[in-house]
Amino acid sequence: MCKLSFFVLGFFSLFFFVNGLCFCVMNYVLFFEWNIMTLNSCCVTMSMLMDYKCMLFMSFVLFISSLVIYYSDMYMYGDQNLSRFIILVLLFVLSMMFLIISPNLISILLGWDGLGLVSYCLVIYYQNVKSYNAGMLTALSNRVGDVALLISIAWMMNYGSWNFIYVDNLGLMVSEVKVIVVLVILAAMTKSAQIPFSSWLPAAMAAPTPVSALVHSSTLVTAGVYLLIRFGSLIEMYNMSGFILFIGCLTMFMSGLGANFEFDLKKIIALSTLSQLGLMMSTIGLGFYDLAFFHLLTHALFKALLFMCAGVMIHGLNDLQDIRGMGSIMNQMPLTSICFCVSNLSLCGMPFLSGFYSKDLILELSLMTNFNLLIFVMFFVSTGLTVCYTLRLIYYVMVGDFNFKSLHCLGDENYGFIGPMFMLTLMSVIGGSMLSWIMLETPSMICLSLFMSMLTLMVSLLGGWLGYELSLMVSYGSFVINKQYLVGFMGSMWFMPFLSTYMLNSSFLYMGYKMSRVVDFGWSEEFGGQGLFKFLVNCSFTNYDYQFNFFKYYLVSFMFWIFLFLIFLLFM
């Protein structure tokens, strides 16, 4: 089943990629509409919008899905429920297709809810308490966005159609369209894990690593970004760009700080995903929608590769995810190390790798816009933090002392792992330049001073030096001990997991406990079953006493009657 799915998805990926090239070159758009029913002048239609963005995104989703399924065949070897796992992945791909091709909020909701449901099923795949808690946090966080999307669907009944591509024309006349924009932004923030809904993404790393490579790095979490790209004209019309820019920068800064104090390998990569999602959101806030989409595609390539490499290491190290127990992996697993370093350098924006073409262009164009000093500082400090945690991760995993067991068996000669990873490595090297030739029609005019043009490089080098310093255990350990409260705050995503779990449910749980003690085990027992039982028991004891006394009265009266009878006989 894995091989068949790999070939079918790979074929459709190539088909959509070629069509996407043709649509991009010819600037061609197809719009299909099927009228299902008419309800009170509202037409319920199934619509499909086919343009180059839709085609390229579908192509990349199918390409990564095919490689992840091929990778899963070896990674999940021996799993009794492998067929169920593959079916869930295919359902996820189907939901993603619905979301990508739909210009209609109802069919978008179909794919949106499908993504949430399948994501929950995949997070709880390893059936233990940690997975169940992570799955519930993921599902409930995403339900907030689902509710926002449902309310926007109900609101759009005012306009007689759910096709949001027509709302642009209404925007100049109907001020209430802003409600829809606000609700869609809320939905996108939950799905793309922006502040304050960020805590579910690291928690979702309880899923199998192939799921993390596909769902929680490159496709599902970018659904919110894709939706905002589609709603771009309305966001500009109602001046919501500043809010999106601020939220994106804050998320990028928070996740970059958190990744520098994290020791779980998959959570570090999850926080780097969160950082890149913040970058995409910030790019949308700046108004560069095509560049945000460009970075979305290149990020999908190297982040899926990064998760695959992490999965091979965890697999070889007997399910160890703590980077302090690794080290010198490059001597044991050279092929995996090559892929790991290529994906990490692409994440940093190393020149002429895929991440460079999108990230460098975003940063240079951002310097030509007129945002304030706070956004400027957060934007570039977050870029430095990306290089910082990346070099720290490479040092701990690749270069440092070997800290695993002395008796071990490490190797990466398994072609079930290496094959998909090498294909993604190739795309991580050439994908960015290829997409820049396809998507960017004319070269961007960038006019900056020498200091501004060198700023990106300087910030990256400074971040790399800081990452190396953080890797030195003596100084890092003393810093952690001396500044434990500061490190605790920054390393726990600004207490966001606690704020979105314990803060929300502790008062309700305490209230439920009190209600249980006072009502269920208190007054309802007193006036309910137990009280009635005690009352009847007391009544039965009282009746018994009455009956016992009557018997005594009867005996006494009988003896008295016998006594009188004897006296009567004596005197007779």
VENURPE-V770450 format. One record per residue. N is the residue number from 1. RES is the residue in one letter. OMEGA is omega in radians with two decimals (NA if undefined). Layout:
n->(N | N)
res->(RES | RES)
omega->(OMEGA | OMEGA)
This chain:
n->(1 | 2 | 3 | 4 | 5 | 6 | 7 | 8 | 9 | 10 | 11 | 12 | 13 | 14 | 15 | 16 | 17 | 18 | 19 | 20 | 21 | 22 | 23 | 24 | 25 | 26 | 27 | 28 | 29 | 30 | 31 | 32 | 33 | 34 | 35 | 36 | 37 | 38 | 39 | 40 | 41 | 42 | 43 | 44 | 45 | 46 | 47 | 48 | 49 | 50 | 51 | 52 | 53 | 54 | 55 | 56 | 57 | 58 | 59 | 60 | 61 | 62 | 63 | 64 | 65 | 66 | 67 | 68 | 69 | 70 | 71 | 72 | 73 | 74 | 75 | 76 | 77 | 78 | 79 | 80 | 81 | 82 | 83 | 84 | 85 | 86 | 87 | 88 | 89 | 90 | 91 | 92 | 93 | 94 | 95 | 96 | 97 | 98 | 99 | 100 | 101 | 102 | 103 | 104 | 105 | 106 | 107 | 108 | 109 | 110 | 111 | 112 | 113 | 114 | 115 | 116 | 117 | 118 | 119 | 120 | 121 | 122 | 123 | 124 | 125 | 126 | 127 | 128 | 129 | 130 | 131 | 132 | 133 | 134 | 135 | 136 | 137 | 138 | 139 | 140 | 141 | 142 | 143 | 144 | 145 | 146 | 147 | 148 | 149 | 150 | 151 | 152 | 153 | 154 | 155 | 156 | 157 | 158 | 159 | 160 | 161 | 162 | 163 | 164 | 165 | 166 | 167 | 168 | 169 | 170 | 171 | 172 | 173 | 174 | 175 | 176 | 177 | 178 | 179 | 180 | 181 | 182 | 183 | 184 | 185 | 186 | 187 | 188 | 189 | 190 | 191 | 192 | 193 | 194 | 195 | 196 | 197 | 198 | 199 | 200 | 201 | 202 | 203 | 204 | 205 | 206 | 207 | 208 | 209 | 210 | 211 | 212 | 213 | 214 | 215 | 216 | 217 | 218 | 219 | 220 | 221 | 222 | 223 | 224 | 225 | 226 | 227 | 228 | 229 | 230 | 231 | 232 | 233 | 234 | 235 | 236 | 237 | 238 | 239 | 240 | 241 | 242 | 243 | 244 | 245 | 246 | 247 | 248 | 249 | 250 | 251 | 252 | 253 | 254 | 255 | 256 | 257 | 258 | 259 | 260 | 261 | 262 | 263 | 264 | 265 | 266 | 267 | 268 | 269 | 270 | 271 | 272 | 273 | 274 | 275 | 276 | 277 | 278 | 279 | 280 | 281 | 282 | 283 | 284 | 285 | 286 | 287 | 288 | 289 | 290 | 291 | 292 | 293 | 294 | 295 | 296 | 297 | 298 | 299 | 300 | 301 | 302 | 303 | 304 | 305 | 306 | 307 | 308 | 309 | 310 | 311 | 312 | 313 | 314 | 315 | 316 | 317 | 318 | 319 | 320 | 321 | 322 | 323 | 324 | 325 | 326 | 327 | 328 | 329 | 330 | 331 | 332 | 333 | 334 | 335 | 336 | 337 | 338 | 339 | 340 | 341 | 342 | 343 | 344 | 345 | 346 | 347 | 348 | 349 | 350 | 351 | 352 | 353 | 354 | 355 | 356 | 357 | 358 | 359 | 360 | 361 | 362 | 363 | 364 | 365 | 366 | 367 | 368 | 369 | 370 | 371 | 372 | 373 | 374 | 375 | 376 | 377 | 378 | 379 | 380 | 381 | 382 | 383 | 384 | 385 | 386 | 387 | 388 | 389 | 390 | 391 | 392 | 393 | 394 | 395 | 396 | 397 | 398 | 399 | 400 | 401 | 402 | 403 | 404 | 405 | 406 | 407 | 408 | 409 | 410 | 411 | 412 | 413 | 414 | 415 | 416 | 417 | 418 | 419 | 420 | 421 | 422 | 423 | 424 | 425 | 426 | 427 | 428 | 429 | 430 | 431 | 432 | 433 | 434 | 435 | 436 | 437 | 438 | 439 | 440 | 441 | 442 | 443 | 444 | 445 | 446 | 447 | 448 | 449 | 450 | 451 | 452 | 453 | 454 | 455 | 456 | 457 | 458 | 459 | 460 | 461 | 462 | 463 | 464 | 465 | 466 | 467 | 468 | 469 | 470 | 471 | 472 | 473 | 474 | 475 | 476 | 477 | 478 | 479 | 480 | 481 | 482 | 483 | 484 | 485 | 486 | 487 | 488 | 489 | 490 | 491 | 492 | 493 | 494 | 495 | 496 | 497 | 498 | 499 | 500 | 501 | 502 | 503 | 504 | 505 | 506 | 507 | 508 | 509 | 510 | 511 | 512 | 513 | 514 | 515 | 516 | 517 | 518 | 519 | 520 | 521 | 522 | 523 | 524 | 525 | 526 | 527 | 528 | 529 | 530 | 531 | 532 | 533 | 534 | 535 | 536 | 537 | 538 | 539 | 540 | 541 | 542 | 543 | 544 | 545 | 546 | 547 | 548 | 549 | 550 | 551 | 552 | 553 | 554 | 555 | 556 | 557 | 558 | 559 | 560 | 561 | 562 | 563 | 564 | 565 | 566 | 567 | 568 | 569 | 570 | 571 | 572)
res->(M | C | K | L | S | F | F | V | L | G | F | F | S | L | F | F | F | V | N | G | L | C | F | C | V | M | N | Y | V | L | F | F | E | W | N | I | M | T | L | N | S | C | C | V | T | M | S | M | L | M | D | Y | K | C | M | L | F | M | S | F | V | L | F | I | S | S | L | V | I | Y | Y | S | D | M | Y | M | Y | G | D | Q | N | L | S | R | F | I | I | L | V | L | L | F | V | L | S | M | M | F | L | I | I | S | P | N | L | I | S | I | L | L | G | W | D | G | L | G | L | V | S | Y | C | L | V | I | Y | Y | Q | N | V | K | S | Y | N | A | G | M | L | T | A | L | S | N | R | V | G | D | V | A | L | L | I | S | I | A | W | M | M | N | Y | G | S | W | N | F | I | Y | V | D | N | L | G | L | M | V | S | E | V | K | V | I | V | V | L | V | I | L | A | A | M | T | K | S | A | Q | I | P | F | S | S | W | L | P | A | A | M | A | A | P | T | P | V | S | A | L | V | H | S | S | T | L | V | T | A | G | V | Y | L | L | I | R | F | G | S | L | I | E | M | Y | N | M | S | G | F | I | L | F | I | G | C | L | T | M | F | M | S | G | L | G | A | N | F | E | F | D | L | K | K | I | I | A | L | S | T | L | S | Q | L | G | L | M | M | S | T | I | G | L | G | F | Y | D | L | A | F | F | H | L | L | T | H | A | L | F | K | A | L | L | F | M | C | A | G | V | M | I | H | G | L | N | D | L | Q | D | I | R | G | M | G | S | I | M | N | Q | M | P | L | T | S | I | C | F | C | V | S | N | L | S | L | C | G | M | P | F | L | S | G | F | Y | S | K | D | L | I | L | E | L | S | L | M | T | N | F | N | L | L | I | F | V | M | F | F | V | S | T | G | L | T | V | C | Y | T | L | R | L | I | Y | Y | V | M | V | G | D | F | N | F | K | S | L | H | C | L | G | D | E | N | Y | G | F | I | G | P | M | F | M | L | T | L | M | S | V | I | G | G | S | M | L | S | W | I | M | L | E | T | P | S | M | I | C | L | S | L | F | M | S | M | L | T | L | M | V | S | L | L | G | G | W | L | G | Y | E | L | S | L | M | V | S | Y | G | S | F | V | I | N | K | Q | Y | L | V | G | F | M | G | S | M | W | F | M | P | F | L | S | T | Y | M | L | N | S | S | F | L | Y | M | G | Y | K | M | S | R | V | V | D | F | G | W | S | E | E | F | G | G | Q | G | L | F | K | F | L | V | N | C | S | F | T | N | Y | D | Y | Q | F | N | F | F | K | Y | Y | L | V | S | F | M | F | W | I | F | L | F | L | I | F | L | L | F | M)
omega->(-3.14 | -3.10 | 3.14 | 3.13 | 3.13 | -3.09 | -3.12 | -3.14 | 3.10 | 3.12 | -3.13 | 3.08 | 3.11 | -3.13 | -3.13 | 3.14 | 3.12 | 3.10 | 3.10 | 3.07 | -3.14 | -3.13 | -3.12 | -3.11 | -3.09 | -3.07 | -2.95 | 3.13 | 3.05 | 3.11 | 3.11 | 3.12 | 3.13 | -3.09 | -3.11 | -3.13 | 3.09 | -3.06 | 3.11 | -3.14 | 3.02 | -3.14 | 3.05 | -3.05 | 2.98 | -3.04 | 3.05 | 3.11 | -3.11 | 2.98 | -3.02 | 3.11 | 3.12 | -3.10 | -3.10 | 3.14 | 3.09 | 3.12 | -3.11 | 3.10 | -3.13 | 3.13 | 3.14 | 3.13 | -3.13 | 3.14 | 3.13 | 3.12 | 3.08 | 3.13 | -3.11 | -3.13 | 3.11 | -3.08 | -3.11 | -3.10 | -3.13 | 3.10 | -3.08 | -3.07 | -3.10 | 3.14 | 3.09 | 3.14 | -3.12 | 3.12 | 3.10 | 3.12 | 3.14 | 3.06 | 3.08 | 3.13 | 3.12 | 3.12 | 3.14 | 3.11 | 3.10 | -3.11 | -3.02 | -2.99 | -2.97 | 2.92 | -3.00 | -3.02 | -3.13 | 3.11 | 3.01 | 3.13 | 3.10 | 3.10 | -3.11 | 3.11 | 3.08 | 3.10 | -3.13 | -3.11 | -3.12 | 3.10 | 3.10 | -3.13 | -3.13 | 3.12 | -3.13 | -3.08 | 3.02 | -2.88 | 3.03 | -3.02 | -3.13 | 3.13 | 3.14 | 3.12 | 3.13 | 3.13 | 3.13 | 3.10 | 3.12 | -3.07 | -3.07 | 3.07 | -3.12 | 3.13 | 3.10 | 3.10 | 3.11 | 3.12 | 3.11 | 3.13 | 3.10 | 3.12 | 3.13 | 3.07 | 3.12 | -3.13 | -3.10 | 3.01 | 3.11 | -3.00 | 3.01 | 3.13 | 3.10 | 3.10 | -3.04 | 3.11 | 3.10 | -3.04 | 3.11 | -3.10 | 3.12 | -2.99 | -3.12 | -3.07 | -2.98 | -3.09 | -3.11 | 3.11 | 3.13 | 3.10 | 3.14 | -3.13 | 3.14 | -3.13 | 3.11 | 3.08 | 3.08 | 3.12 | 3.14 | 3.12 | 3.12 | -3.09 | -3.14 | 2.96 | 3.07 | 3.08 | 0.09 | -3.12 | -2.98 | -2.91 | -3.06 | -3.04 | 3.05 | 3.12 | -3.11 | 3.07 | 3.02 | 3.11 | 3.03 | -3.05 | 3.06 | 3.09 | 3.11 | -3.13 | -3.07 | -2.91 | -2.94 | 3.07 | -2.91 | -3.01 | -3.05 | -3.04 | 3.10 | 3.14 | 3.11 | 3.10 | 3.14 | 3.13 | 3.12 | 3.07 | 3.11 | -3.13 | -3.00 | -3.08 | 3.13 | 3.12 | 3.11 | -3.08 | -3.07 | 3.01 | 3.08 | -3.06 | -3.12 | 3.12 | -3.14 | 3.12 | -3.12 | -3.13 | 3.13 | 3.13 | 3.14 | 3.11 | -3.13 | -3.12 | -3.12 | -3.10 | 3.08 | 3.08 | -3.10 | -3.10 | -3.14 | -3.14 | -3.11 | 3.14 | 3.09 | -3.03 | -3.09 | 3.13 | 3.07 | -3.14 | 3.09 | 3.11 | 3.05 | 3.03 | 3.12 | 3.11 | 3.14 | 3.05 | 3.06 | 3.09 | 3.12 | 3.11 | 3.13 | 3.12 | 3.06 | 3.10 | 3.09 | 3.12 | 3.14 | -3.03 | 3.13 | 3.11 | 3.08 | 3.11 | 3.10 | 3.14 | 3.09 | -3.10 | -3.11 | 3.12 | 3.13 | -3.09 | -3.02 | 3.13 | 3.04 | 3.10 | -3.12 | 3.11 | 3.11 | 3.11 | 3.11 | 3.11 | 3.12 | 3.13 | 3.13 | 3.12 | -3.11 | -3.09 | 3.03 | 3.07 | 3.06 | 3.13 | -3.13 | -3.07 | 3.10 | 3.10 | -3.13 | 3.11 | 3.12 | 3.12 | -3.09 | 3.09 | -3.05 | -3.04 | -3.01 | -3.10 | 3.09 | -3.13 | 3.09 | -3.13 | -3.12 | -3.12 | 3.11 | -3.12 | 3.13 | 3.13 | 3.06 | 3.08 | 3.13 | -3.06 | 3.09 | -3.08 | 3.03 | 2.85 | -2.95 | -3.12 | -3.08 | -3.00 | -3.14 | -3.01 | -3.12 | 3.13 | 3.11 | -3.09 | -3.12 | 3.09 | 3.12 | 3.12 | -3.14 | 3.10 | -3.03 | 3.02 | -3.00 | -3.03 | -3.13 | 3.13 | 3.14 | -3.12 | -3.13 | -3.12 | -3.02 | 3.03 | 3.10 | 3.08 | 3.09 | 3.12 | 3.09 | 3.10 | -3.11 | -3.10 | 3.10 | 3.13 | 3.04 | 3.12 | 3.13 | -3.13 | -3.10 | -3.00 | -2.96 | -2.86 | -3.00 | -3.13 | 3.12 | -3.01 | -3.13 | -3.11 | 3.14 | 3.07 | -3.07 | 3.11 | -3.13 | 3.10 | -3.14 | -3.14 | -3.08 | -3.06 | 3.00 | 3.06 | -2.96 | -3.11 | 3.12 | -3.11 | 3.13 | 3.10 | 3.10 | 3.07 | 3.10 | 3.14 | 3.11 | 3.12 | -3.02 | -3.02 | -3.10 | -3.14 | 3.13 | -3.14 | 3.13 | 3.07 | -3.07 | -2.90 | -3.08 | -3.00 | -3.12 | 3.09 | -3.14 | 3.10 | -3.12 | -3.11 | -3.09 | 3.03 | -3.12 | 3.14 | -3.12 | -3.11 | 3.11 | -3.03 | -3.13 | -3.14 | -3.13 | 3.13 | 3.13 | 3.13 | 3.10 | 3.09 | 3.10 | 3.11 | 3.12 | 3.09 | 3.09 | 3.12 | 3.12 | -3.11 | -3.13 | -2.94 | -3.05 | -3.13 | -3.13 | -3.14 | 3.13 | 3.10 | -3.14 | -3.10 | -3.06 | -3.09 | -2.97 | -3.12 | 3.11 | 3.14 | 3.10 | 3.12 | -3.08 | -3.09 | 3.14 | 3.09 | -3.13 | 3.12 | -3.07 | 3.09 | 3.12 | -3.12 | -3.09 | 3.08 | -3.03 | -3.09 | -3.08 | -3.00 | -3.05 | -3.12 | 3.13 | 3.09 | 3.12 | 3.10 | 3.10 | 3.10 | 3.14 | 3.12 | 3.13 | -3.11 | -3.02 | -3.03 | -3.04 | -3.13 | -3.09 | -3.00 | 3.14 | 3.04 | -3.09 | -3.12 | -3.10 | -3.00 | -3.08 | 3.13 | 3.11 | 3.14 | 3.14 | -3.14 | -3.13 | 3.11 | 3.13 | 3.11 | -3.12 | 3.09 | 3.14 | 3.10 | 3.14 | 3.11 | 3.12 | -3.12 | -3.13 | 3.11 | 3.11 | 3.14 | 3.09 | 3.11 | -3.13 | -3.13 | -3.13 | 3.13 | 3.12 | 3.11 | 3.12 | 3.12 | 3.10 | 3.13 | 3.11 | 3.14 | 3.11 | 3.11 | 3.12 | 3.12 | -3.12 | -3.09 | 3.06 | NA)
